[in-house]
Amino acid sequence: MAAAALGSSLGGRRARGFVRVALDPGALVPSPSGPNLVRKDEVMGAVRRAIEGLELGPGRGRVTVVLPDGLARIALFDLPRGAEPREYVRFRLAASLPWPASETIVDFLNVAHGRVVGAAVRRSTVAEYEEAAAATGSEVERVHMAPLLALEGLVRSGARDAVHAVLGDVALCLATFHEGALVALRSRRRDRTSGEASRLRDELARTASLAGNGAGPLRLVLSGADATRLRREAGGDLAERGLEGPGEWDDAVEAAWLGGLLS
């Protein structure tokens, strides 16, 4: 569980504070179709401690809820000329959702060359997280999906040509950038058992080789949750640091979604 306080400066948005609060295993179980807040009181307590840790004082204002990875169905689409992005994403993802289409909330991110990253999440799942935030006395202004924010940060920052593995706690996105554009995207659940670093390195290497387009394999970049540890364990091509922590909060590098909020 993490919280960040953001502010504005002449150079754009910046982080004014960052707090991470550990949850006991099983208190929060990100799921696209089932209950997420298994031990709701514990989760709300962690949210409250995270917000208080930012030391915002009275009148803390409105908050943005960032939904964790592992909730949304995400895909990259070529948008037909004249199509409305949100409705097109809804149409394309509807058949693959593990919940009724009528309960779907859809969001999207415009990327280069007429493509969009589409994301769908269950309405009742969003409500769980909104209620947990509201129960702490916070006013929920917006809700974002962590993987979509992370990709937005990469797109807006002009990500280097590489295969970027953006790690959340329970899922990851493999985003391939070529000539400055997002050209391929795949997401899956993480297998965090022993040997994850080696498996991830091999998966990234295969993806990079296929995406090299005859010009040699692309770089491999790893960022997000556990990225520092996994880079150290994997070594080799994964030793390169994918993200920097904002300001003085080095551990914020594991919150890849911050990139979208600060860009």
C-alpha positions as CSV (number, residue, x, y, z in Angstrom):
1,M,0.0,0.0,0.0
2,A,1.5,3.3,-1.0
3,A,0.5,7.0,-1.1
4,A,2.1,10.0,-2.7
5,A,1.5,13.7,-2.3
6,L,1.9,15.7,-5.5
7,G,2.5,19.4,-6.1
8,S,3.1,21.7,-9.0
9,S,6.3,23.6,-9.8
10,L,7.7,25.5,-12.8
11,G,9.0,22.3,-14.2
12,G,5.7,20.5,-13.9
13,R,4.3,18.2,-11.3
14,R,6.5,16.8,-8.6
15,A,6.3,14.5,-5.6
16,R,6.1,16.3,-2.2
17,G,6.0,13.0,-0.2
18,F,5.8,9.3,-0.5
19,V,4.8,6.7,2.1
20,R,4.6,2.9,1.8
21,V,2.7,0.8,4.4
22,A,3.0,-3.0,4.5
23,L,-0.1,-5.1,4.5
24,D,-0.2,-8.6,6.1
25,P,-0.5,-11.3,3.4
26,G,-4.1,-12.0,2.4
27,A,-5.6,-8.7,3.6
28,L,-5.8,-7.4,0.0
29,V,-6.0,-9.8,-2.8
30,P,-6.3,-8.1,-6.2
31,S,-8.8,-10.0,-8.4
32,P,-10.6,-8.9,-11.6
33,S,-13.9,-10.6,-10.6
34,G,-13.9,-11.5,-6.9
35,P,-13.7,-9.6,-3.6
36,N,-10.4,-7.7,-3.2
37,L,-10.6,-6.3,0.3
38,V,-10.6,-9.6,2.2
39,R,-9.9,-7.9,5.5
40,K,-11.4,-4.5,4.9
41,D,-10.6,-3.0,8.3
42,E,-6.9,-3.8,7.9
43,V,-6.8,-2.3,4.4
44,M,-8.6,0.9,5.5
45,G,-6.2,1.2,8.5
46,A,-3.3,1.0,6.1
47,V,-4.8,3.6,3.8
48,R,-5.3,5.9,6.8
49,R,-1.7,5.4,8.0
50,A,-0.4,6.1,4.5
51,I,-2.3,9.3,4.2
52,E,-1.4,10.4,7.7
53,G,2.3,9.6,7.0
54,L,2.3,12.3,4.2
55,E,1.7,14.9,7.0
56,L,-0.7,16.9,4.9
57,G,-2.3,18.4,7.9
58,P,-6.0,19.4,8.2
59,G,-8.0,19.8,5.1
60,R,-6.1,17.2,3.2
61,G,-8.3,17.7,0.2
62,R,-9.3,15.3,-2.5
63,V,-7.5,12.1,-3.4
64,T,-6.9,10.0,-6.5
65,V,-7.3,6.3,-6.0
66,V,-4.9,4.2,-8.1
67,L,-6.2,0.7,-8.5
68,P,-3.5,-2.0,-8.3
69,D,-2.4,-4.2,-11.2
70,G,-4.2,-7.5,-11.7
71,L,-7.7,-6.0,-11.9
72,A,-8.0,-4.7,-15.5
73,R,-8.0,-6.4,-18.8
74,I,-5.5,-4.4,-21.0
75,A,-4.7,-4.6,-24.7
76,L,-3.2,-2.5,-27.5
77,F,-5.5,-1.8,-30.4
78,D,-5.3,-0.1,-33.8
79,L,-8.1,2.4,-33.7
80,P,-10.2,2.4,-37.0
81,R,-10.7,5.8,-38.6
82,G,-13.7,7.6,-37.1
83,A,-14.1,5.1,-34.2
84,E,-14.8,6.4,-30.7
85,P,-12.0,5.0,-28.6
86,R,-13.9,4.1,-25.4
87,E,-16.7,2.4,-27.3
88,Y,-14.3,0.5,-29.5
89,V,-12.3,-0.7,-26.5
90,R,-15.5,-1.8,-24.8
91,F,-16.5,-3.7,-28.0
92,R,-13.1,-5.4,-28.4
93,L,-12.7,-6.5,-24.8
94,A,-16.3,-7.4,-24.0
95,A,-16.0,-11.1,-25.0
96,S,-12.9,-11.7,-22.9
97,L,-14.1,-10.3,-19.6
98,P,-14.6,-12.7,-16.6
99,W,-17.6,-10.6,-15.5
100,P,-20.8,-9.3,-17.2
101,A,-20.2,-6.7,-19.9
102,S,-22.8,-4.5,-18.3
103,E,-20.6,-4.1,-15.2
104,T,-17.7,-2.8,-17.1
105,I,-15.8,0.5,-16.8
106,V,-13.5,1.3,-19.7
107,D,-10.6,3.7,-20.0
108,F,-8.0,4.2,-22.7
109,L,-4.6,5.8,-23.5
110,N,-3.9,7.4,-26.9
111,V,-0.5,6.3,-28.2
112,A,1.3,7.1,-31.5
113,H,0.2,6.0,-35.0
114,G,-3.5,5.7,-34.3
115,R,-3.2,3.2,-31.5
116,V,-4.8,3.1,-28.1
117,V,-4.2,1.1,-25.0
118,G,-7.6,0.0,-23.8
119,A,-8.4,-1.2,-20.2
120,A,-11.6,-2.6,-18.7
121,V,-12.3,-3.1,-15.0
122,R,-15.4,-4.3,-13.1
123,R,-17.6,-1.5,-11.6
124,S,-18.1,-3.3,-8.3
125,T,-14.3,-3.7,-7.9
126,V,-13.7,0.0,-8.4
127,A,-16.4,0.6,-5.7
128,E,-14.5,-1.5,-3.2
129,Y,-11.5,0.7,-3.4
130,E,-13.5,4.0,-3.5
131,E,-15.3,3.0,-0.3
132,A,-12.1,2.1,1.5
133,A,-10.6,5.5,0.6
134,A,-13.9,7.4,1.5
135,A,-14.1,5.6,4.9
136,T,-10.8,7.3,5.9
137,G,-12.5,10.7,5.5
138,S,-11.0,11.4,2.1
139,E,-12.9,12.7,-0.9
140,V,-12.3,10.6,-3.9
141,E,-11.8,12.8,-7.0
142,R,-10.6,10.3,-9.6
143,V,-9.8,6.7,-10.1
144,H,-7.0,5.4,-12.2
145,M,-5.6,2.0,-13.1
146,A,-2.0,1.5,-12.1
147,P,-0.8,-0.3,-15.3
148,L,-2.4,2.4,-17.5
149,L,-0.7,5.1,-15.5
150,A,2.6,3.4,-15.8
151,L,2.3,3.1,-19.5
152,E,1.2,6.8,-19.7
153,G,4.4,7.7,-18.0
154,L,6.5,5.8,-20.4
155,V,4.7,7.2,-23.5
156,R,4.9,10.8,-22.3
157,S,8.5,10.6,-21.2
158,G,9.6,9.4,-24.6
159,A,10.6,5.9,-23.6
160,R,13.8,4.5,-25.1
161,D,13.5,1.7,-27.7
162,A,13.4,-1.3,-25.5
163,V,11.2,-4.1,-24.1
164,H,9.9,-2.6,-20.9
165,A,8.7,-5.0,-18.2
166,V,6.5,-2.9,-15.9
167,L,6.0,-4.9,-12.7
168,G,3.1,-4.6,-10.3
169,D,2.7,-6.7,-7.2
170,V,0.6,-9.5,-8.9
171,A,0.8,-8.8,-12.7
172,L,3.2,-7.3,-15.3
173,C,3.0,-5.6,-18.6
174,L,5.5,-6.2,-21.4
175,A,5.6,-3.0,-23.5
176,T,7.7,-2.9,-26.6
177,F,8.8,0.5,-27.9
178,H,10.3,0.8,-31.4
179,E,11.3,4.1,-33.0
180,G,9.7,6.0,-30.1
181,A,6.3,4.3,-30.4
182,L,4.5,1.6,-28.4
183,V,4.2,-1.2,-30.9
184,A,3.3,-4.3,-28.8
185,L,1.8,-4.9,-25.4
186,R,1.2,-8.0,-23.4
187,S,0.1,-8.4,-19.8
188,R,0.0,-11.5,-17.5
189,R,0.0,-12.6,-13.9
190,R,3.3,-12.8,-12.2
191,D,4.8,-16.1,-11.1
192,R,6.6,-15.0,-8.0
193,T,8.0,-18.5,-7.0
194,S,11.7,-19.2,-6.9
195,G,13.5,-18.5,-10.2
196,E,11.2,-15.6,-11.3
197,A,14.2,-13.4,-12.2
198,S,15.6,-16.0,-14.6
199,R,12.3,-16.7,-16.2
200,L,11.6,-13.1,-16.7
201,R,15.0,-12.5,-18.2
202,D,14.5,-15.3,-20.7
203,E,11.0,-14.0,-21.6
204,L,12.2,-10.5,-22.1
205,A,15.1,-11.7,-24.2
206,R,12.8,-13.7,-26.5
207,T,10.4,-10.7,-26.8
208,A,13.3,-8.3,-27.6
209,S,14.8,-10.6,-30.2
210,L,11.5,-11.0,-32.0
211,A,10.8,-7.2,-31.9
212,G,14.3,-6.3,-33.2
213,N,12.9,-6.3,-36.7
214,G,16.2,-7.6,-38.2
215,A,18.2,-4.8,-36.6
216,G,19.3,-6.8,-33.6
217,P,17.4,-7.3,-30.3
218,L,16.1,-4.4,-28.3
219,R,17.3,-3.4,-24.9
220,L,15.6,-4.9,-21.8
221,V,14.4,-2.6,-19.1
222,L,12.8,-3.7,-15.9
223,S,10.9,-1.3,-13.6
224,G,8.2,-1.4,-10.9
225,A,7.6,-3.7,-7.9
226,D,10.7,-5.8,-6.9
227,A,12.6,-4.5,-9.9
228,T,15.7,-3.7,-8.0
229,R,15.8,-7.2,-6.5
230,L,15.0,-9.0,-9.7
231,R,17.7,-7.0,-11.7
232,R,20.2,-8.0,-9.1
233,E,19.2,-11.7,-9.2
234,A,19.1,-11.8,-13.0
235,G,22.2,-9.8,-13.8
236,G,23.4,-9.4,-17.4
237,D,21.1,-7.3,-19.6
238,L,18.6,-6.6,-16.9
239,A,21.2,-4.7,-14.8
240,E,20.0,-1.4,-16.3
241,R,17.8,0.7,-14.1
242,G,14.4,1.5,-15.7
243,L,13.1,4.2,-13.5
244,E,14.4,6.7,-11.0
245,G,12.7,7.5,-7.7
246,P,11.2,11.0,-7.6
247,G,13.3,13.3,-5.5
248,E,14.4,11.9,-2.2
249,W,12.1,8.9,-2.1
250,D,14.2,6.1,-3.7
251,D,11.6,3.4,-2.8
252,A,9.0,5.2,-5.0
253,V,10.8,3.7,-8.0
254,E,8.8,0.6,-7.3
255,A,5.5,2.5,-7.8
256,A,5.6,2.6,-11.6
257,W,2.2,4.3,-11.7
258,L,3.8,7.5,-10.3
259,G,5.2,8.1,-13.8
260,G,1.8,8.8,-15.2
261,L,0.8,11.1,-12.4
262,L,4.0,13.2,-12.6
263,S,4.2,13.4,-16.4
